[in-house]
Amino acid sequence: MFDEVIRVFVRFAGIRNRGQVLVEVAELFGVLDAAERRSRRRAVTDILSMLLRCRAQADELQKTMLEPDFLLAMEPLIPAMPAVLNEWSRQIGRPACSWTPRRF
């Protein structure tokens, strides 16, 4: 269920979830619970168990996300894409330029 957990988490934490809730806390925790029950790897199960104990924090985060001045930095793709591009450039040995969220 890795792909489903990632998909729902990104939709929950993404800026598009601001103002118009696309992923409710209950949906996120439903997916985390299902993943924990299906997990057969102790380390993964332990991490999912810890996440499941954070529902109050997720509720609070979602309330904060709905406030008009919530930080745009919560958008996962903004910092992630430049980081990926910089890493690929490093691995191929041809850094064309230094990517930052602002330049992206």
MDAnalysis code that builds the backbone (N, CA, C; Angstrom):
import MDAnalysis as mda
import numpy as np

u = mda.Universe.empty(312, n_residues=104, atom_resindex=np.repeat(np.arange(104), 3), trajectory=True)
u.add_TopologyAttr("name", ["N", "CA", "C"] * 104)
u.add_TopologyAttr("resid", np.arange(1, 105))
u.add_TopologyAttr("resname", ["MET", "PHE", "ASP", "GLU", "VAL", "ILE", "ARG", "VAL", "PHE", "VAL", "ARG", "PHE", "ALA", "GLY", "ILE", "ARG", "ASN", "ARG", "GLY", "GLN", "VAL", "LEU", "VAL", "GLU", "VAL", "ALA", "GLU", "LEU", "PHE", "GLY", "VAL", "LEU", "ASP", "ALA", "ALA", "GLU", "ARG", "ARG", "SER", "ARG", "ARG", "ARG", "ALA", "VAL", "THR", "ASP", "ILE", "LEU", "SER", "MET", "LEU", "LEU", "ARG", "CYS", "ARG", "ALA", "GLN", "ALA", "ASP", "GLU", "LEU", "GLN", "LYS", "THR", "MET", "LEU", "GLU", "PRO", "ASP", "PHE", "LEU", "LEU", "ALA", "MET", "GLU", "PRO", "LEU", "ILE", "PRO", "ALA", "MET", "PRO", "ALA", "VAL", "LEU", "ASN", "GLU", "TRP", "SER", "ARG", "GLN", "ILE", "GLY", "ARG", "PRO", "ALA", "CYS", "SER", "TRP", "THR", "PRO", "ARG", "ARG", "PHE"])
u.atoms.positions = np.array([
    [0.809, -1.212, 0.000],
    [0.000, 0.000, 0.000],
    [0.845, 1.266, 0.000],
    [2.138, 1.107, -0.265],
    [3.041, 2.254, -0.234],
    [2.547, 3.393, -1.128],
    [2.206, 3.064, -2.369],
    [1.774, 4.104, -3.308],
    [0.525, 4.830, -2.812],
    [-0.403, 4.097, -2.233],
    [-1.638, 4.713, -1.726],
    [-1.345, 5.626, -0.540],
    [-0.477, 5.184, 0.371],
    [-0.104, 6.015, 1.524],
    [0.544, 7.311, 1.041],
    [1.478, 7.209, 0.115],
    [2.160, 8.403, -0.398],
    [1.173, 9.327, -1.110],
    [0.320, 8.748, -1.962],
    [-0.651, 9.557, -2.716],
    [-1.560, 10.346, -1.776],
    [-2.117, 9.677, -0.779],
    [-3.046, 10.345, 0.142],
    [-2.309, 11.352, 1.019],
    [-1.101, 11.003, 1.476],
    [-0.346, 11.934, 2.312],
    [-0.004, 13.206, 1.547],
    [0.461, 13.065, 0.310],
    [0.817, 14.249, -0.493],
    [-0.418, 15.099, -0.743],
    [-1.539, 14.471, -1.030],
    [-2.780, 15.236, -1.245],
    [-3.210, 15.923, 0.055],
    [-3.026, 15.258, 1.202],
    [-3.382, 15.848, 2.492],
    [-2.495, 17.056, 2.799],
    [-1.187, 16.905, 2.607],
    [-0.236, 17.958, 2.979],
    [-0.100, 19.039, 1.919],
    [-0.558, 18.785, 0.708],
    [-0.388, 19.736, -0.381],
    [-1.226, 20.988, -0.219],
    [-0.752, 22.044, -0.814],
    [-1.403, 23.346, -0.712],
    [-2.800, 23.324, -1.329],
    [-3.038, 22.425, -2.269],
    [-4.365, 22.333, -2.870],
    [-5.405, 21.854, -1.855],
    [-4.956, 21.316, -0.740],
    [-5.870, 20.884, 0.304],
    [-6.306, 22.073, 1.175],
    [-5.702, 23.247, 0.920],
    [-6.032, 24.480, 1.646],
    [-7.329, 25.065, 1.129],
    [-8.149, 25.499, 2.010],
    [-9.350, 26.213, 1.606],
    [-10.454, 25.305, 1.106],
    [-10.105, 24.278, 0.407],
    [-11.086, 23.295, -0.038],
    [-10.508, 21.921, 0.282],
    [-10.895, 21.368, 1.384],
    [-10.312, 20.129, 1.871],
    [-10.567, 19.010, 0.871],
    [-9.491, 18.485, 0.312],
    [-9.579, 17.379, -0.628],
    [-9.410, 16.042, 0.081],
    [-8.585, 16.036, 1.111],
    [-8.336, 14.825, 1.892],
    [-8.581, 15.149, 3.358],
    [-9.595, 14.558, 3.911],
    [-9.908, 14.737, 5.332],
    [-8.942, 13.908, 6.174],
    [-8.780, 14.294, 7.418],
    [-7.939, 13.556, 8.353],
    [-8.413, 12.101, 8.442],
    [-9.722, 11.889, 8.448],
    [-10.259, 10.523, 8.548],
    [-9.809, 9.656, 7.374],
    [-9.763, 10.239, 6.168],
    [-9.317, 9.463, 4.997],
    [-7.839, 9.111, 5.122],
    [-7.023, 10.086, 5.514],
    [-5.595, 9.833, 5.702],
    [-5.375, 8.715, 6.712],
    [-6.057, 8.804, 7.841],
    [-5.848, 7.801, 8.884],
    [-6.470, 6.454, 8.543],
    [-7.486, 6.449, 7.709],
    [-8.028, 5.188, 7.219],
    [-7.005, 4.441, 6.375],
    [-6.303, 5.174, 5.525],
    [-5.266, 4.567, 4.682],
    [-4.085, 4.111, 5.541],
    [-3.667, 4.935, 6.502],
    [-2.566, 4.538, 7.385],
    [-2.927, 3.287, 8.179],
    [-4.163, 3.220, 8.674],
    [-4.613, 2.059, 9.434],
    [-4.617, 0.796, 8.567],
    [-5.133, 0.912, 7.353],
    [-5.167, -0.241, 6.443],
    [-3.745, -0.703, 6.117],
    [-2.848, 0.244, 5.897],
    [-1.459, -0.103, 5.586],
    [-0.794, -0.793, 6.774],
    [-1.063, -0.299, 7.976],
    [-0.476, -0.931, 9.167],
    [-0.977, -2.368, 9.310],
    [-2.263, -2.581, 9.097],
    [-2.819, -3.937, 9.234],
    [-2.251, -4.895, 8.190],
    [-1.905, -4.389, 7.007],
    [-1.380, -5.247, 5.935],
    [0.138, -5.397, 5.977],
    [0.805, -4.539, 6.733],
    [2.267, -4.542, 6.762],
    [2.807, -5.840, 7.349],
    [3.863, -6.336, 6.704],
    [4.543, -7.549, 7.183],
    [6.003, -7.266, 7.520],
    [6.365, -5.983, 7.494],
    [7.731, -5.580, 7.814],
    [7.702, -4.797, 9.113],
    [8.414, -5.299, 10.107],
    [8.356, -4.714, 11.451],
    [8.677, -3.219, 11.459],
    [9.726, -2.813, 10.766],
    [10.111, -1.399, 10.774],
    [9.001, -0.532, 10.177],
    [8.393, -0.995, 9.094],
    [7.303, -0.250, 8.456],
    [6.095, -0.211, 9.381],
    [5.779, -1.351, 9.983],
    [4.646, -1.418, 10.915],
    [4.855, -0.466, 12.084],
    [6.082, -0.417, 12.609],
    [6.381, 0.487, 13.730],
    [6.189, 1.951, 13.331],
    [6.639, 2.320, 12.135],
    [6.480, 3.698, 11.668],
    [5.005, 4.036, 11.492],
    [4.261, 3.135, 10.875],
    [2.827, 3.371, 10.686],
    [2.114, 3.485, 12.031],
    [2.512, 2.672, 13.000],
    [1.915, 2.753, 14.342],
    [2.166, 4.112, 14.980],
    [3.391, 4.623, 14.800],
    [3.707, 5.954, 15.344],
    [2.857, 7.023, 14.663],
    [2.725, 6.931, 13.348],
    [1.912, 7.908, 12.624],
    [0.459, 7.867, 13.077],
    [-0.047, 6.678, 13.336],
    [-1.443, 6.548, 13.767],
    [-1.701, 7.193, 15.130],
    [-0.647, 7.395, 15.908],
    [-0.797, 8.058, 17.212],
    [-0.767, 9.583, 17.083],
    [-0.682, 10.101, 15.865],
    [-0.560, 11.546, 15.633],
    [-1.832, 12.172, 15.077],
    [-2.967, 11.573, 15.323],
    [-4.207, 12.095, 14.739],
    [-4.538, 13.504, 15.242],
    [-4.321, 13.753, 16.516],
    [-4.605, 15.095, 17.059],
    [-3.759, 16.154, 16.345],
    [-2.494, 15.825, 16.068],
    [-1.623, 16.763, 15.370],
    [-2.093, 16.959, 13.928],
    [-2.575, 15.908, 13.292],
    [-3.083, 16.022, 11.919],
    [-4.344, 16.892, 11.892],
    [-5.214, 16.715, 12.885],
    [-6.408, 17.562, 12.979],
    [-6.006, 19.026, 13.122],
    [-5.035, 19.291, 13.985],
    [-4.571, 20.663, 14.210],
    [-3.916, 21.235, 12.950],
    [-3.108, 20.412, 12.265],
    [-2.477, 20.867, 11.033],
    [-3.530, 21.232, 9.997],
    [-4.553, 20.407, 9.861],
    [-5.566, 20.700, 8.853],
    [-6.300, 22.004, 9.177],
    [-6.577, 22.249, 10.451],
    [-7.204, 23.521, 10.832],
    [-6.293, 24.693, 10.461],
    [-4.994, 24.538, 10.737],
    [-4.032, 25.589, 10.428],
    [-3.936, 25.810, 8.926],
    [-3.990, 24.712, 8.160],
    [-3.889, 24.805, 6.706],
    [-5.037, 25.602, 6.099],
    [-6.160, 25.648, 6.765],
    [-7.320, 26.353, 6.243],
    [-7.268, 27.845, 6.527],
    [-6.293, 28.286, 7.341],
    [-6.145, 29.706, 7.631],
    [-5.547, 30.411, 6.412],
    [-5.988, 31.632, 6.125],
    [-5.544, 32.339, 4.921],
    [-4.034, 32.559, 4.834],
    [-3.337, 32.673, 5.970],
    [-1.909, 32.983, 5.926],
    [-1.020, 31.752, 6.065],
    [-1.586, 30.583, 5.815],
    [-0.801, 29.355, 5.915],
    [0.345, 29.380, 4.905],
    [1.499, 28.919, 5.312],
    [2.700, 28.982, 4.478],
    [2.604, 28.132, 3.219],
    [2.980, 28.709, 2.110],
    [3.030, 27.971, 0.851],
    [4.109, 26.889, 0.866],
    [5.037, 26.982, 1.809],
    [6.129, 26.007, 1.870],
    [5.647, 24.592, 2.154],
    [4.396, 24.433, 2.558],
    [3.891, 23.083, 2.800],
    [3.649, 22.323, 1.501],
    [3.645, 23.002, 0.367],
    [3.442, 22.309, -0.900],
    [4.640, 21.393, -1.134],
    [4.441, 20.092, -1.107],
    [5.573, 19.159, -1.214],
    [6.344, 19.261, -2.529],
    [5.705, 19.592, -3.613],
    [6.409, 19.621, -4.891],
    [7.337, 20.809, -5.045],
    [7.064, 21.907, -4.357],
    [7.894, 23.099, -4.519],
    [9.339, 22.826, -4.103],
    [9.612, 22.315, -2.905],
    [11.008, 22.027, -2.566],
    [11.505, 20.702, -3.133],
    [10.617, 19.769, -3.434],
    [11.045, 18.440, -3.878],
    [11.608, 18.450, -5.296],
    [10.971, 19.139, -6.213],
    [11.416, 19.097, -7.607],
    [12.826, 19.666, -7.792],
    [13.149, 20.827, -7.251],
    [14.529, 21.305, -7.403],
    [15.542, 20.345, -6.769],
    [15.191, 19.745, -5.636],
    [16.098, 18.799, -4.988],
    [16.363, 17.599, -5.885],
    [15.311, 17.090, -6.529],
    [15.460, 15.956, -7.448],
    [16.317, 16.359, -8.645],
    [16.027, 17.511, -9.236],
    [16.799, 17.972, -10.392],
    [18.270, 18.175, -10.039],
    [18.548, 18.756, -8.875],
    [19.940, 18.948, -8.461],
    [20.642, 17.607, -8.261],
    [19.959, 16.644, -7.683],
    [20.559, 15.328, -7.454],
    [20.834, 14.624, -8.775],
    [19.899, 14.674, -9.705],
    [20.123, 14.058, -11.017],
    [21.304, 14.718, -11.723],
    [21.372, 16.032, -11.661],
    [22.492, 16.739, -12.273],
    [23.811, 16.295, -11.663],
    [23.837, 16.144, -10.351],
    [25.053, 15.699, -9.654],
    [25.430, 14.292, -10.095],
    [24.440, 13.403, -10.190],
    [24.727, 12.014, -10.545],
    [25.242, 11.862, -11.969],
    [24.746, 12.661, -12.889],
    [25.220, 12.539, -14.267],
    [26.473, 13.385, -14.510],
    [26.847, 14.168, -13.512],
    [28.078, 14.932, -13.595],
    [28.004, 16.165, -14.475],
    [26.806, 16.624, -14.753],
    [26.655, 17.813, -15.589],
    [25.654, 18.777, -14.972],
    [26.035, 19.431, -13.879],
    [25.103, 20.393, -13.278],
    [24.917, 21.608, -14.177],
    [23.798, 21.674, -14.835],
    [23.512, 22.777, -15.758],
    [23.316, 24.077, -15.007],
    [22.667, 24.002, -13.874],
    [22.463, 25.188, -13.049],
    [22.016, 24.727, -11.673],
    [21.972, 25.631, -10.759],
    [21.514, 25.305, -9.411],
    [20.043, 25.651, -9.306],
    [19.245, 24.634, -9.084],
    [17.794, 24.837, -8.983],
    [17.417, 25.152, -7.555],
    [16.539, 26.098, -7.390],
    [15.973, 26.433, -6.094],
    [14.455, 26.479, -6.278],
    [13.689, 26.384, -5.189],
    [12.235, 26.494, -5.359],
    [11.824, 27.770, -6.081],
    [12.508, 28.870, -5.843],
    [12.148, 30.143, -6.501],
    [12.431, 30.079, -8.006],
    [13.546, 29.480, -8.406],
    [13.900, 29.381, -9.833],
    [13.042, 28.350, -10.535],
    [12.552, 27.369, -9.811],
    [11.726, 26.318, -10.405],
    [10.421, 26.909, -10.819],
])
